[in-house]
Amino acid sequence: MIRIARRALLAGLACVPGTGRATPVRTENGWTQDWFHEGFLNLREDLEEAAADGQRLAIIFDQRGCPYCREMHTDHLVQPEIEGFIRPRFRIVQLDLHGARPVTDFDGTVLEERALARRWRVTFTPTIIFLPEHAAQRMGREIEVARMHGLMPKPEFLALFTYVAERGYADGTGFPAWRSRRQQG
């Protein structure tokens, strides 16, 4: 009888809808999120598609074995407040700091992920590069509007996404000054 009750309980739990919480996915190259954009790695096209959907484009460079990348995926991006803010507002393209997949930069240059990382001067992981709504035909490093070097604490992490979503950079204000002004007012 206990066995039957336990089976009934487990069967009932299997029918309960999920919480909708983001779940990190472990791959052979490290961690990812199931809601990250899987495209053809043509960054100009990714930017245009994001803009057409009312989203901003952000490029995440990470690498296998990076403890801060794992923390970003398993701790930061699964927080309902963080995931709930980022997911509808940003299209995220994930690249591997040491990867070999071909990527087309905004100026049309095709490079492997690792060569693009060098071109854009990415040296830490995770690095998140935020792009404008529309891009001139120049390499990404020249048009980015903000960059996260390494992993920030959760409040600053979310604040940086907010800064970009609200175009806090539009008047020339850097992220630290913008955040300080918001905290004071």
C-alpha positions, 0 to 999 in steps of 0.5 A, a space after each residue: 500500500 505504501 508503494 502504491 501511494 508513493 507511485 501515485 504521489 510521484 505520478 501526481 508530481 509529474 503532472 504539476 506544471 514547472 515553475 518556468 525558472 531558467 535552467 542552466 544546461 551543461 554542454 561539452 564546452 561548459 554552460 549555457 541557457 536554453 533560451 540563448 539565441 542559436 543562430 548562424 553567428 552573423 552578428 549583423 543579422 542577429 542584431 537586426 533580428 533582435 531589433 525587429 523583436 524589440 530586443 537588444 543584442 548582447 554577446 557573451 564570451 565564456 570558456 569551459 572550466 571557467 568557475 565564474 562562467 559556471 556561477 553566472 549560468 548556475 547562480 545569476 541567470 537562474 534568479 527569477 528577477 535577473 532572468 525575468 528582466 534579461 530574457 524578454 529584453 535581450 537576445 544573447 549570443 554565446 561565444 567560446 573564447 577558444 572556439 573555432 566556429 566561424 562568426 561574421 563580425 558587423 563589418 563582414 569579416 569572418 573569423 573564428 570565435 577565438 580570433 573575434 575575441 582577440 579582435 574585440 580584446 576579450 581577455 577575461 571570462 565571462 565577458 558580456 558585450 552590449 551592442 547598440 540597437 543599430 550598427 554601422 558597418 564597423 567591427 563590434 569593438 568599435 560600436 559596443 555601448 557597454 562591456 562587463 569584464 568578469 563576473 559582477 555581483 548579482 545587483 550590479 549584473 542586473 543593473 548593467 543590463 538595466 543601464 543598457 536596456 534604458 539606454 543610460 549610455 545615450 548621454 555619454 554617462 558611463 555605467 558607474 556614474 549612472 548607477 551612482 546617480 540611480 542609487 542617490 535618487 
